[in-house]
Amino acid sequence: MRYNSDVENTVMPERIKLTSDELGLISLFQNVSGATPRDCVIDEKMDRVIFVVNKGEMGLAIGKGGAAIKNVQTRIGKQVELVEYSTTPKDLIMNALNSKYVSDIRLTEKVDGSKIAVVVVDQKRKGAVVGRNGKNAEKARLLARRYFEITNIHIVAPT
């Protein structure tokens, strides 16, 4: 593998196509919380819905005492997770993971052109970053692929 600084400056795809279900969920979320999500991902594998909210709107999206997010979860009958949007791959991945335990993120491009992210975490906190059944790692993978065409994320803990 070789390091390529251009990967850090990768821009997201011009248009992300939303399904009618995703558009409906965005509308519901906006009506309940007052925050306008940029994106919605229905993650059937983990039985949840992930909303990507604009920077600075996380408090509004969660609501006082978590009321908005709880209301949305009750209405759709699925776990709802929020990720704050970022224009850079490193920051978006950091926002999707438990960022306080991430010490570094390295973006690389393989010779075949595929892009990967290596997330370095403290050995004692790797479980918190990965999440139960890998749910945080999967969320980061979904969003990194969707926005920046990063094919895989490796979470490593130096020993």
C-alpha positions in Angstrom: 0.0 0.0 0.0 1.1 3.5 -0.6 0.0 6.7 1.1 -1.8 9.2 -1.0 -2.6 12.6 0.4 -5.1 13.1 -2.4 -7.4 10.6 -0.7 -7.8 13.1 2.2 -9.1 15.7 -0.2 -11.6 13.4 -2.0 -14.9 15.0 -2.5 -18.2 13.2 -2.0 -20.2 12.0 -5.0 -22.2 14.6 -6.8 -25.5 13.0 -6.1 -26.6 10.5 -3.5 -29.8 8.9 -4.6 -32.4 8.6 -1.9 -35.2 6.1 -2.0 -38.8 7.1 -1.3 -38.5 5.4 2.1 -35.4 7.4 3.0 -37.1 10.7 1.8 -40.1 9.9 4.0 -37.9 9.3 7.0 -36.0 12.5 6.4 -39.3 14.4 6.3 -40.5 12.7 9.5 -37.2 13.4 11.3 -37.3 17.1 10.2 -40.9 17.5 11.4 -40.2 15.9 14.8 -36.8 17.5 15.6 -36.7 20.7 13.6 -33.2 19.6 12.3 -32.7 19.0 8.6 -30.8 15.8 7.9 -28.5 15.8 4.9 -28.9 12.1 4.4 -30.6 9.0 5.7 -29.3 5.4 5.4 -31.6 2.5 6.2 -29.3 -0.2 7.5 -31.2 -3.4 7.3 -28.3 -5.5 8.5 -28.2 -3.8 11.9 -31.9 -2.9 11.9 -31.4 0.8 12.3 -31.7 4.1 10.5 -28.7 6.5 10.4 -29.3 10.2 9.8 -26.5 12.5 8.8 -27.1 15.9 10.2 -25.5 19.3 9.4 -22.7 20.5 11.5 -24.0 22.3 14.6 -27.5 20.8 14.4 -26.8 17.7 16.6 -28.4 19.2 19.7 -31.5 20.1 17.8 -31.6 16.6 16.2 -31.3 14.9 19.6 -33.8 17.2 21.3 -34.0 18.2 25.0 -33.3 15.2 27.1 -33.2 13.1 23.9 -36.9 13.7 23.2 -36.7 14.2 19.5 -34.6 11.1 18.7 -36.7 9.0 21.1 -39.9 10.2 19.3 -38.5 9.3 15.9 -37.4 5.9 17.1 -40.9 5.2 18.5 -42.6 6.3 15.3 -40.4 4.2 13.0 -39.9 1.3 15.3 -36.1 1.1 14.7 -33.0 2.3 16.4 -32.0 5.8 15.2 -28.4 6.9 15.1 -27.0 10.3 14.3 -23.8 11.3 12.7 -22.6 14.9 12.2 -21.7 15.6 8.6 -18.2 16.6 7.5 -16.7 17.4 4.1 -13.5 15.4 4.9 -13.3 11.6 5.1 -11.3 11.7 8.4 -13.8 13.9 10.2 -16.8 11.9 8.9 -15.3 8.6 10.0 -14.3 10.2 13.4 -17.9 11.4 13.8 -19.3 8.0 13.0 -17.0 6.3 15.6 -16.5 7.0 19.3 -14.0 9.9 18.5 -12.7 10.3 22.0 -10.9 6.9 21.7 -9.5 7.4 18.2 -5.9 8.6 18.1 -5.4 8.7 14.4 -6.9 8.0 11.0 -4.7 7.2 8.0 -6.2 7.2 4.5 -4.4 5.2 1.8 -5.0 4.2 -1.7 -4.1 0.7 -2.9 -2.3 0.2 -6.3 -5.7 -1.0 -7.7 -7.2 2.4 -6.9 -9.4 1.3 -4.0 -9.3 3.5 -0.9 -9.1 2.3 2.7 -9.0 4.0 6.1 -6.9 2.7 9.0 -8.3 3.9 12.4 -5.8 3.7 15.2 -7.3 3.3 18.7 -6.2 2.5 22.2 -6.1 -1.3 22.8 -8.3 -0.9 25.9 -11.0 1.1 24.0 -11.1 -0.9 20.8 -14.4 -2.5 21.8 -16.0 0.9 22.4 -14.9 2.1 19.0 -16.0 -1.0 17.1 -19.3 -1.2 19.0 -21.5 -4.1 20.0 -21.6 -6.6 17.1 -19.4 -4.2 15.1 -22.3 -1.7 14.7 -20.1 1.5 15.0 -17.5 0.1 12.6 -20.3 -0.8 10.1 -21.8 2.6 10.4 -18.4 4.2 9.6 -17.9 1.9 6.7 -21.4 2.6 5.2 -20.9 6.4 5.4 -17.2 6.3 4.2 -18.2 4.3 1.2 -21.3 6.4 0.4 -19.6 9.8 0.6 -15.9 9.1 -0.2 -15.8 5.8 -2.0 -13.6 4.3 0.8 -14.0 0.6 0.3 -12.9 -0.5 3.8 -12.1 0.7 7.3 -9.5 -1.2 9.4 -9.7 -0.5 13.1 -6.3 -1.3 14.7 -4.9 -1.1 18.2 -1.1 -1.1 18.4 0.2 -3.5 21.1 
